[in-house]
Amino acid sequence: MSNRLRRESKNDKIFLTLIYIILWINLMIIVFPLIYIISASFSSPDAVTAGKVVLWPVDPSILGYTAIFRNNQVLLGYANSAFYTFFGTLLNVTLTVMAAYPLSRKDFYGGSFIMLAFTFTMLFSGGLIPLYLLVRNLGMIDTRWSMLIPSAMSVYYVIIARTFFQGSIPGELVEATYLDGCSDFKFVMKIVLPLSAPLIAVLALFYSVGQWNTYFNALIFLKTPSLYPLQIVLRNIMIQNIFDPTMLAQTDAKRMMERQGMRTLLKYSLIVVASLPVIIIYPFVQKYFVKGIMIGSIKG
């Protein structure tokens, strides 16, 4: 018996060693591009163009960031993305909770049919052209509403929230509050929402990341550059190679590089600037993330 345990223990150690090796390899594959982008964004255009940057900045410079924050279009795109993310996430979480909680109640008449209708939209949709016609007929083309309303609620997150409410809010608690004269609205505000902090934190994180990174709706519905989110500005620079010479205004002539080199530097700097808010937000919801990510995996 002891020999078998030692053999199993040895096999376990070999297995765990292989797992650690695989995880470290995956970590390096993920981390290296991030380190490279950050290092390239703090390097000189010459070093980036020549391919001298590997892990550490070469000829350290903040020329890329200086050029970014000197450009009004980038700053306006940053402000627009912050606006869409804040109000979009607020609308997303509010509508998701408002839809999911009634559907989690067994005494909600017609809940099964409504849930079936919601689920149907996950499998079948009208397509892009009907969506565009609907947004146009509602008068939301080239307005901020086109960035908020069409993506106001995700059925997938409604299902997750509904499962959470079913497993976390017992029917006995609802009945007890009714006996004390508590209304449905007060019950949701005073009891359901405080008990749902992990759910709300995870929903806010997922929705906010989606809102911050969204570009397709802006690409389809927006025409005015002053309404463009940061991702569209980033796209214009990275894909269409749109470059505004004013981004180099007041720069020493000796440090001014060829336009292609500056484009490359701006790409890396913009990636860092665009990713920074998500990196800042994540630590504040990290304590809820592990618990919230398991929402819906076990019921009861």
MARVODO-549349 format. One record per atom (N, C-alpha, C): residue number from 0; x, y, z. Coordinates in steps of 0.02 Angstrom, whole numbers, plus 50000, padded with zeros to 5 digits. Example, Ala and Ser with C-alpha at 12.3 -4.5 7.8 and 13.67 -1.06 7.14 Angstrom:
# MARVODO-549349
vodo, X, Y, Z
0, 50660, 49716, 50390
0, 50615, 49775, 50390
0, 50660, 49835, 50390
1, 50642, 49888, 50354
1, 50684, 49947, 50357
1, 50645, 50002, 50394
//
This chain:
# MARVODO-549349
vodo, X, Y, Z
0, 50042, 49940, 50000
0, 50000, 50000, 50000
0, 50043, 50063, 50000
1, 50096, 50062, 50041
1, 50140, 50120, 50045
1, 50177, 50131, 49979
2, 50197, 50075, 49945
2, 50230, 50081, 49881
2, 50184, 50113, 49829
3, 50120, 50094, 49833
3, 50071, 50122, 49786
3, 50062, 50197, 49798
4, 50059, 50216, 49863
4, 50052, 50287, 49879
4, 50112, 50326, 49855
5, 50172, 50297, 49865
5, 50233, 50332, 49842
5, 50234, 50339, 49766
6, 50210, 50284, 49732
6, 50208, 50286, 49659
6, 50159, 50338, 49635
7, 50099, 50341, 49668
7, 50050, 50391, 49649
7, 50075, 50461, 49665
8, 50110, 50468, 49721
8, 50137, 50532, 49739
8, 50189, 50555, 49687
9, 50230, 50509, 49663
9, 50280, 50525, 49612
9, 50246, 50544, 49547
10, 50194, 50507, 49529
10, 50157, 50523, 49468
10, 50123, 50592, 49473
11, 50097, 50606, 49533
11, 50066, 50672, 49543
11, 50117, 50728, 49536
12, 50178, 50717, 49562
12, 50229, 50769, 49556
12, 50248, 50780, 49484
13, 50253, 50726, 49446
13, 50269, 50733, 49374
13, 50214, 50770, 49338
14, 50152, 50752, 49355
14, 50094, 50785, 49323
14, 50093, 50859, 49340
15, 50102, 50875, 49403
15, 50102, 50945, 49424
15, 50159, 50984, 49392
16, 50217, 50952, 49386
16, 50274, 50985, 49354
16, 50257, 51002, 49281
17, 50226, 50955, 49246
17, 50207, 50968, 49177
17, 50155, 51024, 49173
18, 50109, 51025, 49221
18, 50058, 51078, 49221
18, 50091, 51145, 49231
19, 50138, 51149, 49278
19, 50173, 51213, 49291
19, 50213, 51235, 49229
20, 50244, 51188, 49196
20, 50283, 51205, 49136
20, 50237, 51233, 49082
21, 50180, 51200, 49072
21, 50132, 51223, 49022
21, 50105, 51292, 49039
22, 50090, 51302, 49104
22, 50064, 51367, 49126
22, 50115, 51422, 49117
23, 50179, 51407, 49133
23, 50231, 51457, 49124
23, 50242, 51474, 49050
24, 50237, 51424, 49008
24, 50244, 51437, 48936
24, 50186, 51481, 48911
25, 50125, 51465, 48933
25, 50068, 51506, 48914
25, 50074, 51576, 48941
26, 50100, 51582, 49002
26, 50110, 51649, 49032
26, 50159, 51690, 48991
27, 50214, 51658, 48970
27, 50264, 51693, 48930
27, 50235, 51714, 48862
28, 50194, 51670, 48833
28, 50164, 51686, 48768
28, 50118, 51747, 48775
29, 50083, 51752, 48832
29, 50036, 51807, 48842
29, 50072, 51871, 48863
30, 50122, 51863, 48908
30, 50154, 51921, 48938
30, 50203, 51955, 48890
31, 50238, 51916, 48850
31, 50289, 51945, 48807
31, 50261, 52000, 48760
32, 50205, 51988, 48725
32, 50179, 52042, 48682
32, 50160, 52104, 48722
33, 50135, 52095, 48784
33, 50117, 52153, 48824
33, 50179, 52193, 48843
34, 50231, 52157, 48865
34, 50293, 52192, 48883
34, 50322, 52227, 48822
35, 50320, 52194, 48765
35, 50347, 52223, 48704
35, 50311, 52287, 48686
36, 50244, 52286, 48690
36, 50205, 52345, 48672
36, 50221, 52403, 48718
37, 50224, 52389, 48784
37, 50240, 52442, 48832
37, 50310, 52469, 48820
38, 50357, 52424, 48810
38, 50426, 52446, 48798
38, 50432, 52486, 48734
39, 50398, 52464, 48681
39, 50401, 52500, 48618
39, 50369, 52569, 48624
40, 50317, 52574, 48665
40, 50284, 52639, 48672
40, 50328, 52691, 48707
41, 50376, 52666, 48747
41, 50421, 52712, 48782
41, 50490, 52717, 48748
42, 50495, 52691, 48687
42, 50558, 52694, 48650
42, 50555, 52749, 48597
43, 50612, 52762, 48567
43, 50614, 52812, 48514
43, 50588, 52783, 48449
44, 50562, 52824, 48403
44, 50538, 52798, 48339
44, 50592, 52762, 48300
45, 50654, 52785, 48304
45, 50709, 52752, 48269
45, 50717, 52680, 48294
46, 50717, 52671, 48360
46, 50728, 52605, 48389
46, 50670, 52558, 48371
47, 50609, 52584, 48372
47, 50551, 52542, 48355
47, 50553, 52521, 48282
48, 50567, 52568, 48238
48, 50569, 52553, 48167
48, 50625, 52504, 48150
49, 50682, 52511, 48184
49, 50739, 52468, 48171
49, 50732, 52399, 48203
50, 50681, 52388, 48244
50, 50671, 52324, 48276
50, 50718, 52310, 48333
51, 50743, 52362, 48365
51, 50791, 52353, 48420
51, 50756, 52337, 48487
52, 50692, 52350, 48491
52, 50655, 52340, 48555
52, 50638, 52266, 48562
53, 50655, 52238, 48620
53, 50636, 52169, 48635
53, 50597, 52166, 48700
54, 50631, 52179, 48756
54, 50598, 52177, 48822
54, 50602, 52244, 48857
55, 50652, 52284, 48843
55, 50661, 52347, 48878
55, 50660, 52405, 48828
56, 50638, 52463, 48851
56, 50639, 52521, 48806
56, 50709, 52537, 48782
57, 50715, 52556, 48719
57, 50778, 52576, 48689
57, 50775, 52650, 48674
58, 50825, 52687, 48696
58, 50823, 52760, 48690
58, 50758, 52787, 48719
59, 50748, 52779, 48785
59, 50683, 52796, 48816
59, 50657, 52865, 48795
60, 50593, 52866, 48779
60, 50562, 52927, 48756
60, 50487, 52924, 48769
61, 50458, 52982, 48781
61, 50385, 52986, 48789
61, 50355, 53026, 48731
62, 50391, 53025, 48675
62, 50368, 53062, 48617
62, 50300, 53039, 48593
63, 50288, 52972, 48596
63, 50224, 52946, 48574
63, 50166, 52971, 48617
64, 50175, 52970, 48683
64, 50122, 52993, 48728
64, 50113, 53068, 48723
65, 50168, 53104, 48714
65, 50163, 53177, 48705
65, 50122, 53194, 48643
66, 50135, 53157, 48590
66, 50098, 53169, 48528
66, 50024, 53151, 48535
67, 50010, 53097, 48572
67, 49941, 53076, 48581
67, 49901, 53129, 48618
68, 49926, 53150, 48675
68, 49888, 53196, 48717
68, 49891, 53267, 48692
69, 49928, 53279, 48638
69, 49926, 53344, 48606
69, 49873, 53347, 48552
70, 49849, 53289, 48532
70, 49801, 53285, 48477
70, 49729, 53288, 48504
71, 49690, 53335, 48480
71, 49622, 53344, 48505
71, 49577, 53285, 48488
72, 49588, 53253, 48430
72, 49545, 53198, 48411
72, 49552, 53139, 48459
73, 49614, 53125, 48480
73, 49625, 53070, 48527
73, 49594, 53086, 48594
74, 49603, 53147, 48618
74, 49574, 53166, 48683
74, 49498, 53164, 48680
75, 49470, 53187, 48625
75, 49396, 53185, 48618
75, 49372, 53113, 48614
76, 49409, 53070, 48579
76, 49390, 52999, 48577
76, 49394, 52967, 48645
77, 49443, 52986, 48684
77, 49450, 52960, 48752
77, 49391, 52981, 48795
78, 49371, 53045, 48789
78, 49314, 53070, 48827
78, 49249, 53035, 48805
79, 49241, 53025, 48740
79, 49182, 52991, 48715
79, 49178, 52919, 48740
80, 49234, 52884, 48739
80, 49235, 52815, 48763
80, 49218, 52812, 48838
81, 49244, 52860, 48876
81, 49227, 52862, 48947
81, 49153, 52874, 48957
82, 49123, 52917, 48916
82, 49052, 52931, 48920
82, 49011, 52868, 48903
83, 49028, 52836, 48847
83, 48991, 52776, 48826
83, 48999, 52720, 48877
84, 49059, 52714, 48906
84, 49071, 52659, 48953
84, 49032, 52670, 49018
85, 49034, 52731, 49044
85, 49000, 52744, 49108
85, 48924, 52737, 49101
86, 48895, 52774, 49056
86, 48822, 52773, 49050
86, 48798, 52707, 49018
87, 48837, 52679, 48973
87, 48818, 52615, 48944
87, 48818, 52560, 48995
88, 48870, 52557, 49038
88, 48872, 52506, 49090
88, 48817, 52515, 49141
89, 48804, 52578, 49159
89, 48748, 52592, 49206
89, 48682, 52568, 49177
90, 48670, 52581, 49114
90, 48609, 52558, 49081
90, 48608, 52483, 49075
91, 48664, 52452, 49056
91, 48668, 52380, 49049
91, 48651, 52343, 49114
92, 48685, 52363, 49168
92, 48675, 52328, 49232
92, 48604, 52339, 49257
93, 48578, 52400, 49250
93, 48511, 52414, 49274
93, 48459, 52372, 49238
94, 48462, 52370, 49172
94, 48413, 52332, 49134
94, 48421, 52257, 49145
95, 48483, 52234, 49153
95, 48494, 52162, 49164
95, 48464, 52140, 49230
96, 48475, 52179, 49283
96, 48446, 52162, 49348
96, 48371, 52168, 49346
97, 48345, 52220, 49314
97, 48272, 52229, 49310
97, 48239, 52172, 49272
98, 48272, 52144, 49223
98, 48244, 52089, 49185
98, 48254, 52022, 49220
99, 48313, 52013, 49251
99, 48329, 51948, 49279
99, 48292, 51933, 49344
100, 48283, 51983, 49387
100, 48251, 51968, 49451
100, 48178, 51946, 49444
101, 48136, 51983, 49405
101, 48067, 51957, 49397
101, 48065, 51888, 49366
102, 48110, 51874, 49318
102, 48110, 51809, 49286
102, 48132, 51754, 49334
103, 48167, 51772, 49388
103, 48188, 51721, 49436
103, 48133, 51703, 49486
104, 48081, 51743, 49488
104, 48026, 51731, 49535
104, 47977, 51679, 49506
105, 47962, 51629, 49545
105, 47916, 51577, 49523
105, 47844, 51603, 49515
106, 47827, 51656, 49553
106, 47760, 51683, 49550
106, 47751, 51736, 49496
107, 47802, 51745, 49454
107, 47797, 51794, 49400
107, 47761, 51762, 49341
108, 47701, 51787, 49326
108, 47660, 51757, 49274
108, 47690, 51770, 49205
109, 47697, 51718, 49166
109, 47723, 51724, 49098
109, 47799, 51726, 49094
110, 47832, 51713, 49150
110, 47905, 51717, 49151
110, 47938, 51667, 49104
111, 47910, 51607, 49101
111, 47940, 51555, 49057
111, 47936, 51575, 48984
112, 47879, 51604, 48965
112, 47872, 51625, 48895
112, 47920, 51682, 48878
113, 47925, 51730, 48924
113, 47971, 51786, 48912
113, 48043, 51762, 48909
114, 48061, 51715, 48952
114, 48129, 51688, 48951
114, 48142, 51651, 48886
115, 48091, 51616, 48861
115, 48098, 51581, 48797
115, 48107, 51631, 48740
116, 48070, 51686, 48743
116, 48077, 51738, 48692
116, 48146, 51769, 48694
117, 48171, 51782, 48754
117, 48239, 51808, 48761
117, 48291, 51760, 48731
118, 48283, 51696, 48748
118, 48331, 51646, 48724
118, 48328, 51639, 48648
119, 48269, 51648, 48620
119, 48261, 51643, 48548
119, 48303, 51695, 48512
120, 48309, 51755, 48541
120, 48348, 51808, 48510
120, 48422, 51792, 48510
121, 48444, 51747, 48555
121, 48515, 51727, 48555
121, 48531, 51683, 48495
122, 48481, 51646, 48472
122, 48492, 51598, 48417
122, 48475, 51627, 48349
123, 48426, 51672, 48347
123, 48404, 51700, 48284
123, 48398, 51776, 48291
124, 48423, 51812, 48242
124, 48418, 51885, 48242
124, 48400, 51909, 48172
125, 48377, 51970, 48168
125, 48357, 51998, 48104
125, 48416, 52012, 48058
126, 48475, 52023, 48087
126, 48533, 52038, 48046
126, 48552, 52112, 48050
127, 48605, 52128, 48016
127, 48632, 52196, 48019
127, 48588, 52247, 47985
128, 48561, 52231, 47927
128, 48522, 52280, 47889
128, 48457, 52298, 47926
129, 48418, 52250, 47951
129, 48359, 52269, 47992
129, 48378, 52310, 48054
130, 48434, 52294, 48085
130, 48456, 52332, 48143
130, 48471, 52404, 48123
131, 48505, 52413, 48068
131, 48521, 52481, 48045
131, 48457, 52519, 48028
132, 48410, 52486, 47995
132, 48347, 52519, 47977
132, 48307, 52538, 48039
133, 48308, 52495, 48089
133, 48273, 52510, 48152
133, 48304, 52570, 48186
134, 48370, 52571, 48192
134, 48404, 52627, 48224
134, 48392, 52692, 48185
135, 48392, 52687, 48118
135, 48379, 52746, 48077
135, 48308, 52771, 48086
136, 48259, 52726, 48087
136, 48189, 52746, 48094
136, 48175, 52775, 48163
137, 48214, 52755, 48212
137, 48207, 52784, 48279
137, 48244, 52850, 48286
138, 48276, 52872, 48233
138, 48311, 52937, 48234
138, 48374, 52938, 48275
139, 48407, 52880, 48282
139, 48467, 52877, 48324
139, 48531, 52876, 48285
140, 48527, 52878, 48218
140, 48588, 52878, 48178
140, 48628, 52941, 48193
141, 48693, 52932, 48202
141, 48740, 52987, 48215
141, 48722, 53024, 48279
142, 48699, 52986, 48329
142, 48687, 53014, 48396
142, 48719, 52966, 48447
143, 48727, 52991, 48507
143, 48755, 52950, 48561
143, 48709, 52893, 48580
144, 48644, 52901, 48567
144, 48597, 52848, 48584
144, 48611, 52784, 48544
145, 48638, 52791, 48484
145, 48652, 52732, 48444
145, 48708, 52689, 48474
146, 48746, 52718, 48520
146, 48799, 52681, 48554
146, 48774, 52649, 48619
147, 48715, 52670, 48642
147, 48689, 52647, 48707
147, 48630, 52600, 48700
148, 48581, 52618, 48659
148, 48518, 52580, 48656
148, 48524, 52512, 48622
149, 48555, 52506, 48563
149, 48557, 52440, 48530
149, 48592, 52386, 48571
150, 48638, 52405, 48614
150, 48674, 52356, 48655
150, 48656, 52364, 48729
151, 48594, 52383, 48743
151, 48575, 52401, 48811
151, 48571, 52340, 48857
152, 48562, 52280, 48831
152, 48555, 52222, 48874
152, 48579, 52160, 48837
153, 48613, 52116, 48874
153, 48636, 52052, 48846
153, 48595, 51996, 48877
154, 48564, 51955, 48834
154, 48523, 51900, 48858
154, 48566, 51849, 48896
155, 48628, 51841, 48875
155, 48673, 51794, 48908
155, 48682, 51813, 48982
156, 48693, 51878, 48995
156, 48702, 51901, 49063
156, 48636, 51900, 49102
157, 48580, 51907, 49067
157, 48515, 51901, 49100
157, 48506, 51830, 49126
158, 48526, 51781, 49087
158, 48521, 51711, 49109
158, 48565, 51698, 49169
159, 48626, 51726, 49168
159, 48671, 51717, 49225
159, 48643, 51750, 49288
160, 48618, 51811, 49280
160, 48590, 51847, 49338
160, 48527, 51811, 49364
161, 48486, 51787, 49319
161, 48425, 51751, 49340
161, 48443, 51688, 49380
162, 48493, 51652, 49358
162, 48515, 51592, 49394
162, 48542, 51611, 49463
163, 48579, 51666, 49466
163, 48605, 51689, 49531
163, 48549, 51706, 49579
164, 48499, 51742, 49555
164, 48443, 51761, 49599
164, 48405, 51699, 49622
165, 48396, 51651, 49578
165, 48360, 51590, 49597
165, 48397, 51551, 49651
166, 48463, 51551, 49648
166, 48502, 51513, 49697
166, 48519, 51551, 49760
167, 48515, 51618, 49758
167, 48538, 51658, 49815
167, 48482, 51692, 49854
168, 48425, 51701, 49823
168, 48368, 51735, 49856
168, 48313, 51683, 49868
169, 48310, 51653, 49926
169, 48260, 51601, 49939
169, 48189, 51629, 49942
170, 48141, 51588, 49924
170, 48071, 51610, 49925
170, 48047, 51626, 49995
171, 48075, 51591, 50045
171, 48055, 51605, 50114
171, 48072, 51676, 50135
172, 48127, 51702, 50109
172, 48147, 51771, 50125
172, 48097, 51820, 50095
173, 48074, 51806, 50036
173, 48024, 51849, 50004
173, 47959, 51849, 50044
174, 47937, 51789, 50064
174, 47875, 51784, 50102
174, 47882, 51819, 50170
175, 47939, 51814, 50201
175, 47949, 51846, 50267
175, 47945, 51922, 50260
176, 47974, 51949, 50208
176, 47972, 52022, 50199
176, 47901, 52045, 50182
177, 47864, 52004, 50145
177, 47795, 52022, 50131
177, 47754, 52026, 50195
178, 47766, 51979, 50241
178, 47730, 51980, 50304
178, 47746, 52043, 50344
179, 47806, 52070, 50334
179, 47825, 52131, 50370
179, 47803, 52194, 50333
180, 47766, 52185, 50278
180, 47740, 52242, 50242
180, 47789, 52273, 50192
181, 47840, 52236, 50172
181, 47890, 52262, 50125
181, 47865, 52256, 50054
182, 47871, 52309, 50015
182, 47850, 52307, 49945
182, 47905, 52275, 49902
183, 47887, 52258, 49840
183, 47936, 52227, 49795
183, 47994, 52274, 49781
184, 47980, 52337, 49770
184, 48033, 52385, 49755
184, 48081, 52392, 49814
185, 48053, 52398, 49873
185, 48095, 52405, 49933
185, 48134, 52341, 49945
186, 48104, 52284, 49932
186, 48139, 52220, 49941
186, 48199, 52215, 49894
187, 48190, 52237, 49832
187, 48247, 52236, 49784
187, 48302, 52283, 49806
188, 48283, 52344, 49826
188, 48332, 52395, 49843
188, 48369, 52379, 49908
189, 48332, 52354, 49959
189, 48361, 52345, 50025
189, 48391, 52276, 50036
190, 48369, 52226, 49999
190, 48391, 52157, 50013
190, 48425, 52126, 49952
191, 48392, 52128, 49895
191, 48418, 52093, 49836
191, 48484, 52124, 49813
192, 48486, 52189, 49805
192, 48547, 52221, 49779
192, 48607, 52213, 49826
193, 48599, 52224, 49892
193, 48657, 52212, 49936
193, 48682, 52140, 49935
194, 48637, 52092, 49928
194, 48658, 52022, 49925
194, 48688, 52004, 49858
195, 48679, 52047, 49809
195, 48701, 52032, 49741
195, 48764, 52070, 49721
196, 48803, 52093, 49770
196, 48863, 52132, 49755
196, 48912, 52095, 49709
197, 48925, 52029, 49720
197, 48970, 51994, 49673
197, 48943, 51993, 49602
198, 48878, 51981, 49596
198, 48847, 51980, 49530
198, 48853, 52047, 49495
199, 48836, 52100, 49530
199, 48837, 52167, 49501
199, 48908, 52187, 49482
200, 48957, 52168, 49524
200, 49027, 52185, 49509
200, 49050, 52150, 49446
201, 49033, 52086, 49438
201, 49054, 52050, 49379
201, 49018, 52075, 49317
202, 48953, 52089, 49323
202, 48916, 52117, 49266
202, 48946, 52184, 49246
203, 48960, 52226, 49295
203, 48989, 52292, 49280
203, 49057, 52285, 49246
204, 49097, 52238, 49269
204, 49163, 52228, 49238
204, 49156, 52205, 49166
205, 49116, 52153, 49154
205, 49108, 52127, 49086
205, 49077, 52179, 49039
206, 49025, 52212, 49064
206, 48992, 52262, 49022
206, 49038, 52321, 49007
207, 49075, 52344, 49058
207, 49118, 52402, 49048
207, 49175, 52386, 48999
208, 49203, 52326, 49004
208, 49255, 52307, 48957
208, 49227, 52304, 48886
209, 49167, 52276, 48879
209, 49135, 52274, 48814
209, 49120, 52343, 48787
210, 49096, 52387, 48830
210, 49080, 52456, 48808
210, 49144, 52494, 48789
211, 49196, 52485, 48828
211, 49258, 52521, 48814
211, 49289, 52498, 48747
212, 49283, 52434, 48733
212, 49314, 52407, 48672
212, 49269, 52408, 48611
213, 49208, 52430, 48619
213, 49161, 52428, 48563
213, 49182, 52477, 48508
214, 49174, 52455, 48447
214, 49189, 52499, 48390
214, 49141, 52487, 48332
215, 49108, 52427, 48331
215, 49067, 52410, 48273
215, 49006, 52455, 48267
216, 48972, 52467, 48323
216, 48914, 52512, 48321
216, 48934, 52582, 48299
217, 48991, 52605, 48323
217, 49015, 52671, 48302
217, 49031, 52672, 48228
218, 49059, 52617, 48204
218, 49077, 52613, 48134
218, 49016, 52614, 48089
219, 48961, 52586, 48114
219, 48900, 52581, 48073
219, 48855, 52642, 48082
220, 48848, 52666, 48143
220, 48796, 52716, 48157
220, 48822, 52788, 48161
221, 48886, 52798, 48173
221, 48912, 52865, 48183
221, 48946, 52892, 48120
222, 48934, 52956, 48106
222, 48965, 52989, 48048
222, 49007, 53049, 48069
223, 48989, 53079, 48125
223, 49024, 53139, 48148
223, 49086, 53120, 48188
224, 49145, 53143, 48168
224, 49207, 53125, 48204
224, 49206, 53145, 48277
225, 49169, 53197, 48295
225, 49168, 53219, 48365
225, 49132, 53170, 48411
226, 49097, 53120, 48382
226, 49062, 53070, 48421
226, 49100, 53004, 48423
227, 49155, 52999, 48386
227, 49192, 52936, 48382
227, 49222, 52917, 48449
228, 49215, 52853, 48469
228, 49251, 52829, 48529
228, 49325, 52820, 48514
229, 49363, 52807, 48565
229, 49435, 52800, 48558
229, 49454, 52743, 48511
230, 49414, 52689, 48512
230, 49431, 52632, 48471
230, 49429, 52648, 48396
231, 49384, 52692, 48376
231, 49381, 52712, 48306
231, 49441, 52754, 48288
232, 49461, 52799, 48333
232, 49521, 52838, 48322
232, 49582, 52792, 48316
233, 49585, 52742, 48361
233, 49640, 52694, 48359
233, 49638, 52655, 48293
234, 49579, 52636, 48271
234, 49572, 52600, 48207
234, 49597, 52642, 48149
235, 49578, 52705, 48149
235, 49599, 52749, 48094
235, 49674, 52755, 48089
236, 49707, 52756, 48146
236, 49779, 52762, 48146
236, 49813, 52695, 48128
237, 49787, 52640, 48154
237, 49820, 52575, 48145
237, 49804, 52543, 48078
238, 49742, 52550, 48054
238, 49721, 52515, 47992
238, 49725, 52561, 47932
239, 49695, 52619, 47937
239, 49693, 52664, 47881
239, 49755, 52708, 47877
240, 49799, 52704, 47928
240, 49860, 52743, 47929
240, 49847, 52818, 47923
241, 49793, 52840, 47955
241, 49778, 52912, 47957
241, 49825, 52943, 48008
242, 49860, 52993, 47988
242, 49910, 53024, 48031
242, 49902, 53100, 48027
243, 49895, 53130, 48083
243, 49887, 53202, 48087
243, 49954, 53234, 48102
244, 49983, 53273, 48056
244, 50048, 53303, 48068
244, 50049, 53349, 48129
245, 49991, 53374, 48150
245, 49989, 53419, 48208
245, 50008, 53382, 48272
246, 50006, 53315, 48270
246, 50026, 53276, 48329
246, 50101, 53285, 48343
247, 50138, 53311, 48294
247, 50209, 53323, 48304
247, 50224, 53397, 48314
248, 50173, 53437, 48325
248, 50184, 53509, 48332
248, 50228, 53522, 48392
249, 50269, 53573, 48385
249, 50314, 53597, 48438
249, 50365, 53544, 48458
250, 50380, 53497, 48413
250, 50431, 53447, 48427
250, 50496, 53469, 48396
251, 50551, 53457, 48431
251, 50617, 53476, 48406
251, 50628, 53445, 48337
252, 50652, 53485, 48288
252, 50661, 53461, 48220
252, 50711, 53403, 48217
253, 50760, 53403, 48261
253, 50810, 53350, 48260
253, 50780, 53283, 48282
254, 50726, 53285, 48321
254, 50695, 53224, 48346
254, 50637, 53201, 48303
255, 50620, 53241, 48254
255, 50563, 53223, 48211
255, 50583, 53167, 48163
256, 50547, 53112, 48166
256, 50563, 53054, 48125
256, 50519, 53051, 48064
257, 50531, 53003, 48022
257, 50489, 52992, 47964
257, 50419, 52974, 47987
258, 50371, 52989, 47945
258, 50301, 52979, 47965
258, 50285, 52906, 47980
259, 50315, 52860, 47943
259, 50301, 52790, 47955
259, 50326, 52768, 48024
260, 50384, 52791, 48044
260, 50410, 52774, 48109
260, 50367, 52803, 48165
261, 50342, 52864, 48155
261, 50299, 52894, 48205
261, 50232, 52858, 48209
262, 50207, 52835, 48152
262, 50145, 52797, 48153
262, 50153, 52734, 48195
263, 50208, 52699, 48185
263, 50220, 52638, 48223
263, 50223, 52652, 48298
264, 50258, 52705, 48317
264, 50263, 52724, 48387
264, 50194, 52742, 48415
265, 50154, 52778, 48376
265, 50088, 52798, 48399
265, 50042, 52738, 48408
266, 50051, 52687, 48366
266, 50009, 52627, 48374
266, 50019, 52596, 48443
267, 50082, 52586, 48462
267, 50096, 52556, 48527
267, 50074, 52601, 48584
268, 50085, 52665, 48577
268, 50064, 52711, 48631
268, 49989, 52712, 48638
269, 49953, 52710, 48582
269, 49880, 52710, 48585
269, 49852, 52646, 48615
270, 49885, 52590, 48601
270, 49863, 52527, 48631
270, 49868, 52530, 48707
271, 49923, 52557, 48732
271, 49932, 52564, 48804
271, 49880, 52611, 48834
272, 49870, 52668, 48801
272, 49822, 52718, 48826
272, 49752, 52689, 48825
273, 49734, 52652, 48773
273, 49667, 52624, 48767
273, 49655, 52568, 48818
274, 49707, 52532, 48838
274, 49699, 52476, 48885
274, 49704, 52498, 48957
275, 49730, 52557, 48970
275, 49744, 52579, 49039
275, 49682, 52580, 49084
276, 49624, 52607, 49062
276, 49566, 52609, 49107
276, 49544, 52540, 49131
277, 49545, 52490, 49086
277, 49525, 52423, 49105
277, 49573, 52394, 49157
278, 49637, 52407, 49148
278, 49688, 52383, 49196
278, 49678, 52416, 49264
279, 49657, 52480, 49264
279, 49647, 52515, 49327
279, 49584, 52490, 49362
280, 49531, 52476, 49325
280, 49468, 52456, 49355
280, 49471, 52386, 49384
281, 49507, 52341, 49351
281, 49506, 52270, 49371
281, 49523, 52258, 49444
282, 49576, 52289, 49473
282, 49592, 52274, 49544
282, 49536, 52289, 49592
283, 49492, 52337, 49576
283, 49438, 52355, 49621
283, 49382, 52303, 49623
284, 49376, 52262, 49571
284, 49324, 52211, 49570
284, 49353, 52141, 49573
285, 49419, 52137, 49583
285, 49452, 52071, 49583
285, 49426, 52026, 49639
286, 49411, 52056, 49697
286, 49389, 52015, 49754
286, 49321, 51983, 49741
287, 49281, 52014, 49695
287, 49217, 51984, 49677
287, 49222, 51938, 49617
288, 49278, 51942, 49582
288, 49282, 51909, 49517
288, 49279, 51833, 49524
289, 49320, 51804, 49570
289, 49323, 51732, 49578
289, 49256, 51704, 49599
290, 49223, 51739, 49646
290, 49157, 51716, 49669
290, 49105, 51727, 49615
291, 49107, 51785, 49582
291, 49056, 51801, 49533
291, 49061, 51761, 49470
292, 49123, 51740, 49451
292, 49131, 51703, 49389
292, 49100, 51634, 49393
293, 49089, 51609, 49453
293, 49058, 51543, 49462
293, 48982, 51547, 49466
294, 48955, 51608, 49455
294, 48883, 51617, 49458
294, 48849, 51573, 49405
295, 48801, 51534, 49427
295, 48764, 51494, 49380
295, 48793, 51424, 49370
296, 48853, 51411, 49395
296, 48884, 51346, 49386
296, 48851, 51292, 49431
297, 48830, 51313, 49491
297, 48797, 51268, 49537
297, 48733, 51300, 49562
298, 48679, 51265, 49558
298, 48615, 51292, 49581
298, 48594, 51255, 49644
299, 48569, 51295, 49692
299, 48544, 51265, 49754
299, 48596, 51266, 49809
//
